[in-house]
Amino acid sequence: MKNAVLSEQEFTIDYERALMTLPDHQLWIWLMYRQGYTQEYIGAKLGVTQSDVAYHLGKTSVYLRRWINDEEE
């Protein structure tokens, strides 16, 4: 069982592990978006629509929020 309070380094390592559990396409979309690319640009690069990108960004955000909430409890 993890400590209730994670150090910044532990949190970063665990956060990276959470990201590595994402399917490749979701990870790429999330990373490109974090780098400042628009949803339209990401969609064009990956051959999907902007709404597909928005869907996967939302799905990834929900997953990461749940993971963070689980870690804080």
Summary of the structure (lengths in Angstrom):
residues: 73
radius of gyration: 14.0
end to end distance: 10.9
largest distance: 43.0
contacts: 169
relative contact order: 0.15
helix: 75%
strand: 0%
